[in-house]
Amino acid sequence: MGSLANNIAAVAAVLAALVAGGSCGPPKFPPGPNITANYNGLWLPARATWYGQPNGAGPADNGGACGIKDVNLPPYSGMTACGNVPIFKDGKGCGSCYEIRCKAPDECSNNPVTVFITDMNYEPIAPYHFDLSGKAFGALAKPGLNDKLRHCGIIDLEFRRVRCKYVGGQKIVFHVEKGSNPNYLAVLVKFVAEDGDIVQMELKEKETPEWKPMKLSWGAIWRFDTPKALKGPFSIRLTSESGKKLVATDVIPANWIPNTVYKSNIQF
Ligand SMILES: *[C@@H]1O[C@H](CO)[C@@H](O)[C@H](O)[C@H]1NC(C)=O
């Protein structure tokens, strides 16, 4: 993690490289530096596109590159985006939150709206790229002009990382993935407040004292493989990007079954 000055210098270098870039074919941009949970409040430039249905959450309502399903429903309610490399971060960025706003074209309101990262798009169209749901893209417009703004297809944005807020006392939810068995447990984590993203998930069987580190499988799914059959109930320890830890004690019961949601009573 660089200092603020380093980050700014790195972004400036990327932007300078763009201006100096070749002129044949569509421009390709190297990714910007990773966006971290520093919440410095600075707005950075990005580009936005949109995908899916005009008022929908995108074609991947049922699981994009983060593996999070039903993103059209609350609490995400379709306010979702695919991030490019420094935003999606190989899945580590899943669930993180950004404020975005646009000044031009005239349809833009310049009012910030918040989106959740639930998918990836690594097309090199800008150092920072948000491929928004149709709903999120339209939400950048002045009242009544969302369709007109969507007709632009691609616009310049400003963005900044913000802490994720969930209303109504929403707690962190785990989903034991399809295909899990006593030798292979895969757990998706969602609805994580504050940083939104998880940098480490650990597992503890009730009857053993040690915490076992899980591996990031893909998206927001962490896995543990073992020749010795696992025995529930399981507790899960989460580490957020800022280094805070939380334990969901016995959140997955002894009689757990694959493809099932287990709600915790914890939240950052
Ligand atoms: C950016 O994030 C990715 C994914 O977590 C990681 O592999 C890479 O090392 C990070 N780059 C920097 C410069 O921290």
The ligand as an ORCA input file, in Angstrom:
! r2SCAN-3c Opt
* xyz 0 1
  C      -3.347     -5.797     -6.660
  O      -4.281     -6.798     -6.266
  C      -4.014     -8.072     -6.780
  C      -5.138     -8.983     -6.359
  O      -5.303     -9.043     -4.971
  C      -2.673     -8.573     -6.274
  O      -2.399     -9.831     -6.832
  C      -1.612     -7.572     -6.660
  O      -0.395     -7.972     -6.091
  C      -1.962     -6.177     -6.177
  N      -1.001     -5.227     -6.654
  C      -0.368     -4.395     -5.839
  C       0.595     -3.473     -6.502
  O      -0.551     -4.381     -4.628
*
